[in-house]
Amino acid sequence: MLLDLSREAQERIRKDTESVDNLAKAKELLEPKGMVVNDANVPAFRKVAQDKIWPGYQKQFPELWEEIVKTEA
């Protein structure tokens, strides 16, 4: 029963979070449900990822690194 309820909750959260495509819509749909919606600072996040995470991936996937870096999100 606990697993079933967990899966149901996960499904509802995924539906609610993936059904929005902008910050205003996210706030409208999610804040009444008790969620805190923050505006992402993507450039700052990307900088931290490049400084802290990318070096490990570069070592792990050297043959694919150039292709990975060219990938746009």
N, CA, C and O atoms as a GROMACS GRO file, in nm:
protein
  292
    1MET      N    1   0.082  -0.118   0.000
    1MET     CA    2   0.000   0.000   0.000
    1MET      C    3   0.088   0.127   0.000
    1MET      O    4   0.060   0.223  -0.072
    2LEU      N    5   0.193   0.124   0.081
    2LEU     CA    6   0.282   0.240   0.088
    2LEU      C    7   0.350   0.265  -0.047
    2LEU      O    8   0.362   0.379  -0.091
    3LEU      N    9   0.394   0.159  -0.112
    3LEU     CA   10   0.456   0.176  -0.243
    3LEU      C   11   0.357   0.229  -0.345
    3LEU      O   12   0.391   0.314  -0.427
    4ASP      N   13   0.233   0.180  -0.340
    4ASP     CA   14   0.131   0.228  -0.433
    4ASP      C   15   0.105   0.377  -0.412
    4ASP      O   16   0.096   0.453  -0.509
    5LEU      N   17   0.092   0.419  -0.287
    5LEU     CA   18   0.069   0.560  -0.258
    5LEU      C   19   0.188   0.646  -0.298
    5LEU      O   20   0.172   0.758  -0.346
    6SER      N   21   0.309   0.594  -0.277
    6SER     CA   22   0.430   0.667  -0.316
    6SER      C   23   0.433   0.687  -0.467
    6SER      O   24   0.466   0.796  -0.515
    7ARG      N   25   0.400   0.583  -0.540
    7ARG     CA   26   0.400   0.593  -0.687
    7ARG      C   27   0.293   0.691  -0.734
    7ARG      O   28   0.315   0.768  -0.828
    8GLU      N   29   0.177   0.688  -0.670
    8GLU     CA   30   0.070   0.781  -0.706
    8GLU      C   31   0.113   0.925  -0.679
    8GLU      O   32   0.090   1.013  -0.762
    9ALA      N   33   0.175   0.949  -0.564
    9ALA     CA   34   0.222   1.084  -0.531
    9ALA      C   35   0.329   1.128  -0.630
    9ALA      O   36   0.328   1.243  -0.676
   10GLN      N   37   0.420   1.039  -0.664
   10GLN     CA   38   0.526   1.072  -0.760
   10GLN      C   39   0.465   1.108  -0.895
   10GLN      O   40   0.508   1.204  -0.959
   11GLU      N   41   0.365   1.032  -0.938
   11GLU     CA   42   0.298   1.059  -1.064
   11GLU      C   43   0.231   1.197  -1.064
   11GLU      O   44   0.241   1.271  -1.162
   12ARG      N   45   0.164   1.230  -0.954
   12ARG     CA   46   0.097   1.360  -0.945
   12ARG      C   47   0.197   1.475  -0.946
   12ARG      O   48   0.176   1.576  -1.013
   13ILE      N   49   0.305   1.460  -0.872
   13ILE     CA   50   0.407   1.565  -0.868
   13ILE      C   51   0.470   1.583  -1.006
   13ILE      O   52   0.488   1.695  -1.053
   14ARG      N   53   0.503   1.470  -1.070
   14ARG     CA   54   0.562   1.478  -1.204
   14ARG      C   55   0.467   1.547  -1.300
   14ARG      O   56   0.510   1.632  -1.378
   15LYS      N   57   0.338   1.511  -1.298
   15LYS     CA   58   0.239   1.572  -1.385
   15LYS      C   59   0.231   1.723  -1.360
   15LYS      O   60   0.231   1.802  -1.455
   16ASP      N   61   0.225   1.761  -1.234
   16ASP     CA   62   0.215   1.903  -1.201
   16ASP      C   63   0.340   1.981  -1.239
   16ASP      O   64   0.330   2.092  -1.291
   17THR      N   65   0.456   1.926  -1.215
   17THR     CA   66   0.579   2.001  -1.243
   17THR      C   67   0.613   2.001  -1.391
   17THR      O   68   0.674   2.097  -1.440
   18GLU      N   69   0.577   1.897  -1.464
   18GLU     CA   70   0.610   1.892  -1.606
   18GLU      C   71   0.504   1.958  -1.694
   18GLU      O   72   0.525   1.973  -1.814
   19SER      N   73   0.391   1.996  -1.636
   19SER     CA   74   0.284   2.054  -1.716
   19SER      C   75   0.298   2.206  -1.732
   19SER      O   76   0.213   2.269  -1.794
   20VAL      N   77   0.401   2.263  -1.678
   20VAL     CA   78   0.421   2.408  -1.689
   20VAL      C   79   0.540   2.437  -1.779
   20VAL      O   80   0.636   2.361  -1.783
   21ASP      N   81   0.531   2.548  -1.850
   21ASP     CA   82   0.640   2.582  -1.940
   21ASP      C   83   0.699   2.720  -1.914
   21ASP      O   84   0.785   2.766  -1.989
   22ASN      N   85   0.652   2.787  -1.807
   22ASN     CA   86   0.711   2.915  -1.772
   22ASN      C   87   0.692   2.940  -1.623
   22ASN      O   88   0.612   2.874  -1.557
   23LEU      N   89   0.766   3.036  -1.572
   23LEU     CA   90   0.767   3.064  -1.428
   23LEU      C   91   0.630   3.106  -1.377
   23LEU      O   92   0.587   3.061  -1.271
   24ALA      N   93   0.560   3.192  -1.451
   24ALA     CA   94   0.430   3.241  -1.406
   24ALA      C   95   0.330   3.125  -1.394
   24ALA      O   96   0.254   3.117  -1.297
   25LYS      N   97   0.331   3.038  -1.491
   25LYS     CA   98   0.239   2.923  -1.488
   25LYS      C   99   0.277   2.828  -1.375
   25LYS      O  100   0.189   2.772  -1.309
   26ALA      N  101   0.404   2.810  -1.353
   26ALA     CA  102   0.449   2.725  -1.243
   26ALA      C  103   0.401   2.780  -1.110
   26ALA      O  104   0.351   2.705  -1.026
   27LYS      N  105   0.416   2.909  -1.090
   27LYS     CA  106   0.370   2.970  -0.965
   27LYS      C  107   0.219   2.955  -0.949
   27LYS      O  108   0.170   2.921  -0.841
   28GLU      N  109   0.146   2.979  -1.057
   28GLU     CA  110   0.000   2.970  -1.054
   28GLU      C  111  -0.048   2.830  -1.014
   28GLU      O  112  -0.140   2.815  -0.935
   29LEU      N  113   0.016   2.728  -1.070
   29LEU     CA  114  -0.028   2.591  -1.045
   29LEU      C  115   0.030   2.529  -0.918
   29LEU      O  116  -0.038   2.452  -0.850
   30LEU      N  117   0.153   2.560  -0.887
   30LEU     CA  118   0.222   2.487  -0.782
   30LEU      C  119   0.221   2.554  -0.645
   30LEU      O  120   0.217   2.485  -0.543
   31GLU      N  121   0.224   2.686  -0.640
   31GLU     CA  122   0.226   2.752  -0.509
   31GLU      C  123   0.100   2.725  -0.425
   31GLU      O  124   0.111   2.710  -0.304
   32PRO      N  125  -0.019   2.718  -0.487
   32PRO     CA  126  -0.137   2.684  -0.406
   32PRO      C  127  -0.128   2.544  -0.345
   32PRO      O  128  -0.200   2.512  -0.250
   33LYS      N  129  -0.043   2.460  -0.400
   33LYS     CA  130  -0.025   2.325  -0.347
   33LYS      C  131   0.087   2.319  -0.243
   33LYS      O  132   0.123   2.211  -0.196
   34GLY      N  133   0.141   2.436  -0.208
   34GLY     CA  134   0.242   2.441  -0.104
   34GLY      C  135   0.386   2.436  -0.154
   34GLY      O  136   0.478   2.432  -0.072
   35MET      N  137   0.406   2.435  -0.283
   35MET     CA  138   0.543   2.430  -0.336
   35MET      C  139   0.599   2.571  -0.348
   35MET      O  140   0.526   2.667  -0.370
   36VAL      N  141   0.729   2.582  -0.332
   36VAL     CA  142   0.798   2.708  -0.350
   36VAL      C  143   0.858   2.705  -0.490
   36VAL      O  144   0.934   2.614  -0.523
   37VAL      N  145   0.826   2.803  -0.571
   37VAL     CA  146   0.875   2.810  -0.709
   37VAL      C  147   0.976   2.923  -0.718
   37VAL      O  148   0.944   3.038  -0.690
   38ASN      N  149   1.098   2.890  -0.758
   38ASN     CA  150   1.205   2.989  -0.770
   38ASN      C  151   1.244   3.007  -0.915
   38ASN      O  152   1.238   2.913  -0.995
   39ASP      N  153   1.283   3.126  -0.948
   39ASP     CA  154   1.337   3.154  -1.080
   39ASP      C  155   1.481   3.102  -1.084
   39ASP      O  156   1.561   3.135  -0.996
   40ALA      N  157   1.512   3.024  -1.183
   40ALA     CA  158   1.646   2.965  -1.192
   40ALA      C  159   1.745   3.066  -1.250
   40ALA      O  160   1.714   3.138  -1.345
   41ASN      N  161   1.863   3.070  -1.191
   41ASN     CA  162   1.972   3.151  -1.245
   41ASN      C  163   2.059   3.054  -1.326
   41ASN      O  164   2.160   3.004  -1.278
   42VAL      N  165   2.018   3.031  -1.450
   42VAL     CA  166   2.083   2.929  -1.533
   42VAL      C  167   2.231   2.960  -1.557
   42VAL      O  168   2.312   2.868  -1.548
   43PRO      N  169   2.270   3.083  -1.588
   43PRO     CA  170   2.413   3.109  -1.608
   43PRO      C  171   2.497   3.075  -1.484
   43PRO      O  172   2.607   3.021  -1.497
   44ALA      N  173   2.448   3.107  -1.365
   44ALA     CA  174   2.522   3.075  -1.243
   44ALA      C  175   2.529   2.925  -1.223
   44ALA      O  176   2.633   2.872  -1.184
   45PHE      N  177   2.419   2.855  -1.248
   45PHE     CA  178   2.416   2.710  -1.236
   45PHE      C  179   2.515   2.646  -1.334
   45PHE      O  180   2.590   2.555  -1.299
   46ARG      N  181   2.514   2.695  -1.458
   46ARG     CA  182   2.604   2.642  -1.562
   46ARG      C  183   2.750   2.662  -1.522
   46ARG      O  184   2.834   2.574  -1.542
   47LYS      N  185   2.781   2.779  -1.464
   47LYS     CA  186   2.919   2.808  -1.422
   47LYS      C  187   2.964   2.710  -1.314
   47LYS      O  188   3.075   2.657  -1.320
   48VAL      N  189   2.879   2.686  -1.214
   48VAL     CA  190   2.913   2.591  -1.108
   48VAL      C  191   2.932   2.452  -1.167
   48VAL      O  192   3.026   2.381  -1.132
   49ALA      N  193   2.841   2.413  -1.256
   49ALA     CA  194   2.853   2.280  -1.319
   49ALA      C  195   2.983   2.268  -1.397
   49ALA      O  196   3.052   2.166  -1.388
   50GLN      N  197   3.018   2.371  -1.472
   50GLN     CA  198   3.142   2.366  -1.550
   50GLN      C  199   3.264   2.358  -1.460
   50GLN      O  200   3.359   2.286  -1.491
   51ASP      N  201   3.262   2.430  -1.349
   51ASP     CA  202   3.377   2.432  -1.259
   51ASP      C  203   3.388   2.306  -1.174
   51ASP      O  204   3.499   2.257  -1.149
   52LYS      N  205   3.275   2.254  -1.129
   52LYS     CA  206   3.277   2.145  -1.030
   52LYS      C  207   3.246   2.007  -1.087
   52LYS      O  208   3.302   1.908  -1.041
   53ILE      N  209   3.159   1.998  -1.188
   53ILE     CA  210   3.112   1.869  -1.235
   53ILE      C  211   3.178   1.828  -1.366
   53ILE      O  212   3.212   1.711  -1.384
   54TRP      N  213   3.194   1.921  -1.456
   54TRP     CA  214   3.249   1.888  -1.586
   54TRP      C  215   3.385   1.820  -1.583
   54TRP      O  216   3.407   1.728  -1.661
   55PRO      N  217   3.478   1.861  -1.496
   55PRO     CA  218   3.609   1.795  -1.498
   55PRO      C  219   3.600   1.643  -1.476
   55PRO      O  220   3.674   1.567  -1.538
   56GLY      N  221   3.511   1.600  -1.389
   56GLY     CA  222   3.493   1.457  -1.365
   56GLY      C  223   3.438   1.386  -1.487
   56GLY      O  224   3.483   1.276  -1.521
   57TYR      N  225   3.341   1.448  -1.553
   57TYR     CA  226   3.285   1.388  -1.674
   57TYR      C  227   3.388   1.387  -1.787
   57TYR      O  228   3.393   1.293  -1.866
   58GLN      N  229   3.469   1.491  -1.794
   58GLN     CA  230   3.571   1.498  -1.899
   58GLN      C  231   3.670   1.382  -1.884
   58GLN      O  232   3.714   1.324  -1.983
   59LYS      N  233   3.704   1.349  -1.759
   59LYS     CA  234   3.793   1.235  -1.735
   59LYS      C  235   3.723   1.103  -1.764
   59LYS      O  236   3.784   1.010  -1.816
   60GLN      N  237   3.596   1.096  -1.731
   60GLN     CA  238   3.520   0.971  -1.748
   60GLN      C  239   3.488   0.944  -1.895
   60GLN      O  240   3.485   0.829  -1.937
   61PHE      N  241   3.464   1.049  -1.974
   61PHE     CA  242   3.423   1.032  -2.113
   61PHE      C  243   3.511   1.114  -2.209
   61PHE      O  244   3.459   1.196  -2.284
   62PRO      N  245   3.642   1.092  -2.206
   62PRO     CA  246   3.730   1.176  -2.289
   62PRO      C  247   3.701   1.166  -2.439
   62PRO      O  248   3.715   1.265  -2.511
   63GLU      N  249   3.662   1.048  -2.486
   63GLU     CA  250   3.639   1.030  -2.630
   63GLU      C  251   3.510   1.099  -2.676
   63GLU      O  252   3.494   1.124  -2.796
   64LEU      N  253   3.419   1.129  -2.585
   64LEU     CA  254   3.293   1.193  -2.620
   64LEU      C  255   3.286   1.339  -2.576
   64LEU      O  256   3.187   1.408  -2.600
   65TRP      N  257   3.393   1.387  -2.512
   65TRP     CA  258   3.385   1.517  -2.446
   65TRP      C  259   3.348   1.631  -2.540
   65TRP      O  260   3.262   1.713  -2.506
   66GLU      N  261   3.409   1.639  -2.656
   66GLU     CA  262   3.379   1.749  -2.749
   66GLU      C  263   3.233   1.748  -2.790
   66GLU      O  264   3.170   1.854  -2.802
   67GLU      N  265   3.178   1.631  -2.812
   67GLU     CA  266   3.037   1.619  -2.849
   67GLU      C  267   2.946   1.660  -2.732
   67GLU      O  268   2.844   1.726  -2.753
   68ILE      N  269   2.982   1.623  -2.611
   68ILE     CA  270   2.905   1.657  -2.492
   68ILE      C  271   2.901   1.808  -2.474
   68ILE      O  272   2.795   1.866  -2.449
   69VAL      N  273   3.014   1.873  -2.486
   69VAL     CA  274   3.024   2.018  -2.465
   69VAL      C  275   2.942   2.094  -2.567
   69VAL      O  276   2.886   2.199  -2.534
   70LYS      N  277   2.932   2.044  -2.688
   70LYS     CA  278   2.856   2.111  -2.794
   70LYS      C  279   2.704   2.098  -2.774
   70LYS      O  280   2.628   2.172  -2.837
   71THR      N  281   2.660   2.008  -2.690
   71THR     CA  282   2.518   1.984  -2.670
   71THR      C  283   2.455   2.102  -2.598
   71THR      O  284   2.504   2.146  -2.494
   72GLU      N  285   2.348   2.153  -2.654
   72GLU     CA  286   2.274   2.265  -2.594
   72GLU      C  287   2.151   2.212  -2.523
   72GLU      O  288   2.084   2.121  -2.572
   73ALA      N  289   2.122   2.268  -2.406
   73ALA     CA  290   2.003   2.226  -2.331
   73ALA      C  291   1.885   2.313  -2.368
   73ALA      O  292   1.776   2.294  -2.316
   0.00000   0.00000   0.00000
